Amino acid sequence: MRRIGSVLLGVAIVFAICSAVGASSEQAMKLRSQNGLSEFVPPEAFLNGNFLADETDPAYIFGKVRDFAKSLSCPTAWLIEEAERKRIESRGQQSGPVEYSIYLEADCAGKVIYYIFVDRSFNSAQWLEWRRQFHKSKAEPHYREAKTVLDQAAQNGFAVDAELRFVALNGDLLLKRPEDVLAGELKFQPIYDLKKNQALTK
């Protein structure tokens, strides 16, 4: 009888530990509710794709999204707005470019950080066409230089399938450029210099 009680106690302890590891903080759950966010499994093409951290004048390509997520010291989760989830589901097999935003939540002690990405893996070669839907005739001159350097990088084997668009702390967008956040406090090293059009060695 004592042995059974010990086994049950051991199972309860393991279960409690596993539950604590998988649980999100109260602050994280509150922000999810306020922003209409729920857990999401991103496509492998997005996770294994390289990413930028500046939309109009990128200086670097930062390697795989998956590697960035693993580099964070706090527990992480991928989230998506319900409206975006519905838009993806309703699109089905339609052709043409599409992009959508997903959130990488870093649930740290006393703060919740959102790294807000744009998944371009559906249309990495059509990203300018997607921008024409919103910017019309201004898209070409506004993004021409970025398209040129990205095309050159892709020819050198460094295609881009994602973009880190914003960083938010406790629900408020940071004024810093995402490139500056990566290179600064996170010290996440880029893999390609778009200004010099060359790979970077680590």
N, C-alpha and C positions, 0 to 999 in steps of 0.2 A: 504493500500500500504506500509506504514511504517513497519507494522507487518511482511509482506512477506519479505521485505528487511532485517529485523532483523533475521528472520529464515534462509534466504539464507546465511547471514554473519556467523551465528552460525555453519551452516553445513560446510561452507568453512574453518572455523577455526578448527573444529574437523577433517576434511579431511587432512588439513595441518599437524596437530599434528600426526595423524596416519601415514601419509606418512613419516614424519621425523623419527618416531620411527622405521619403517620398513626399512628405507634407510641405505645403507652401506656407509662408508666414501669413499672419492675419493682415498685414499691410499689403502683401502681394495679392491676396484674395480680394481685398477691398478695391485695389486698383483694377484688377481684372473685371470686377463687377461694374465699376464706374465707366470703363471703356468698352464694355461689351465684348470682352476677349475670352476665348476658350482655347483649350489645348489643341495643337495641330501637328501633324506629321508632314514636314516639308518633303518635296520630291528629292530623290537622290541626286538628280542632275543639279539642283540648287545647292545642296549640301556639299557636293564634290566640285562645284564650280568656283572659279576665282571671283573676287569681288573688288569693287571700287569703293571709295568713301567720299566721292565728290561727283556730282552729276554733270556740271558744265565745264569744269576745268580740273580734271583729275591729274594728279602728279604721279600716282602710284597704283599698282595692282597689288592687292594684299594677300593673295593665295586663297586657299580653300575656306569656305564658310565653316565647314566642319572643324577645321583646325582652330579657327578663331573661337568658336564656341567651347572647344576643349581647353583653350588657354585661360578661360575665366576661372577665378578661384571660388566663386560663389555657385550654389546650385542653380542650374539653368532649366528653362522650359521654353518650348516654341509655342507661340500663341497667334491667333488670328481673330480679326473682328468678324462678327457674325455676318455682316453685310458683304464682306469680301468672300467669306466661305460660300455664301449663297450665289454670288456672282460667278465664282469658279464652277460651282456645281451646275448652274443653269447654262453655262457656256457649252458644256458637253464637247462635242467633236467639231465645233465651228472652226473654220479656218481664220487666219489673220492674226495679227499681233495681240498679245495680252500681257499685262503686268499686274501684280498685286502685292500688297504689303503684308509682311509677317513680322512678328515681334520676337526677339530673343530676350527673355526675361532673365535677369541675374538677381536672385533673391538674396541680398547680402544683409548682414546684421545692421538693423537700423535704417536701411535704404533699399529701394528697389530700382534697378536700372533697366531701361528698355533700350535695346539696340534694334532700331526699326529698319528692316531690310526691304528691298524691292526684289522680288523674284523675277529675273529676266530669262530664266532657262527655257521658257516656252518659245521665246522669240529673240534670242541673243543677236541674230543677224537682222532683226526687224525693229530694233529699239528706236530708230529715228522715225519709222512709220508710226509707231505708237505715239510719239511726241507730236506728230502732225495732227493727231486727233484733237489735241488740246491747244497747241500753239499755232496751228494753221501755217501760214506762209513764214512766220517768224522762226519756225523750228529749224529750218536749214541753216540760216546764218548764225543762229544762236548755238547750235550744236556741231557745226561743221568741223571745227578744230578737234573737238573731242572725238568725233567719228573717225577722223583721219588717223589720230594716234592709236585709237582702239583697233582699227583695221590693221595697222602695222604690227601691233602687239599680237593680234590673232594670227597673222601670217608667221610670226616668230614662235607660235605655239603657246601663247598666253591669252586665250579667249576669256571673255568675262561673261558670267551668267547671273551676277547679283550685284546689288549696290547697297551699301550702308547709307541710308538717306538721312536719318536723324538719331540722336542719342537723347534720352529723357531720364531725368532723375526724379524719383517720387512723383511722377506724372507731369513734370514740367520740362519742356524742351530746353536743352542746353544751347547757349548762344555760340559755343565753340563749333567749328567745322569738325565733322566726324574724322577727317584725316588727321587733324590736330589731336583729337582724343586718342586715336590709335597710336600715333607716333609719340605722344606725350606720356600721360600717366600710365597707359596700358603697355607701352613699349612693345607693341606688336609690329614686327618688322615686315616691310613690304618685300615682294619677290621680283618686282619689275618696275623700272623707272620709265615712265611714259615720256618725260621731257627729253631724256637721253636715248629713248628707244632701245633699252638694253636690260637684260636680266641682271638681278643683283645677287651676289654670292653672300652666303651667310658665314 
